[in-house]
Amino acid sequence: MVARKITDIKDNKSPEVDGIPPKLLLEIVEQISILLATVFNLSLEEGVVPLEWKEANIIPLFKKGSSNKSENYRPVSLISVICKLLERLIKDRLVDFLVKNNISTWVSKRSCLINVFFGRCHKVGR
């Protein structure tokens, strides 16, 4: 599963906060996937993630309008590529579980907006 997720990474992205370029992971997918699976499993069993995975570089992303106005930018968090891999693996397993057990009719390949339109996305605690 880890190797498959690594191959889904876009190789033209720049290194994030961890300094690991996605292209490197793609080049060593055979060697790194078993090691990462071990680290991911330990992290999930212990309920702890490395501190570096909690760090993010926040950059302003221009939306539209005048580039001189701060309200025309939105913050984007650039997190570790390795952390993104773990997040995607967890999401995939969770969605599979929910669908197989008829707990949710979530459309996993669609945006939340589309799921809201079809009544499948619910805000928790509101």
N, C-alpha and C positions, 0 to 999 in steps of 0.2 A: 504494500500500500504506500509506503514511504517513497519507494523508487518511482512509482507511478505518479505521485504528487510532484516529485522533483521534476519529472519530465514535462509536467504541465506548466512549469514556471516559464515566463517570458525572459529570454536571455538578454534582451536589449535594455533591461532595467539597470540602473546604477546601484552600487552597494548602499545599503541603508545604514542604520546606526551601528551595526555589528561589523561593517567593513567587508562583509563577504559578498562578492558579486554573484548573482544568480548563475552567470555563465560558468563559474568555477564548479558549482554544485552539479550542473548539467554534465560537465566534463568528467567528474569523478562519481557519478551517480551509483555505479556498481560498488565502489569502495565505501562510500559514505552512508548509504541507505540503511545498512544493518546497524551501524554505529548510532545513527540518529534514531532509529526505531528503539534501540536500547535506552537511549537518553530520554526519549519521549515517554516510554513505558515507566521508567523510574520516576520521572517528573509527575506523571499521573498517579502512580501508586503512593508517592509521598505527599502529593498535594502541594508541591512546591515547584516553582519555575526559577531558573537562574535570574539573578537581578538584571543582567544585561538584556534579557528579553522584555523587561518592563520599561526599558528606556525607549524614548522616541525622539526623533528630530521633528519639530513642528515647523512647517513651512506655510507661507501664505500662497494660496492658489487663486489666481485671478478668475473671476466669474464672468462679468460683463460690465459695460459702462466705462466710466472714466477710471483709468489706472491710478489716478491721483487720490482717489477716495478709498479709505480703509474698509468701508462697508461693502466694497465690490470685490472683496477677497474673503475666502473661507479658509480656516485652518485645516491642514492635512497632517496626520501623524504618520511618519515614516518609521516603521518598526522593523525589527530583525527579520530577515528572510526565513531563518530557521523557525522563529516564532510563528510567522504566517503559515508555514507548513503544518505546524502542530494545530493551529486554529482551524485550518481547512480539513484536516483529518478528523478532528473532533466534530466539526459541523456535519461532515458527511456521515459519520456514524450515528449522530443524533437524529438527523433527518431520516436515515434508513430505519432506525428504531421506531420513530414516530409513525412513519408510513406503514411499516410492517405490522404494527400493533393498532392500526386505525385510530391513533391518538390525534393525528393531524392530517389534514389534506394539503399541507404546505407544498407549493410548487417550488422545488429546490433550485431549479435553473432560472427562475424568474426573479425580478426585483421585488422588494417589499411593496412598492407602489402597486405593482400588478397583483400581488397577493392581497393587498388591502382592497383593491377593486373587486376581487372575487370573494372577499370576506374571509380570507385565510390568514391575515396577519393581525395579531392582537397586541396591544400595548399592555405590558404588565404594570400593575401598581397605579393605574390612572383611572 
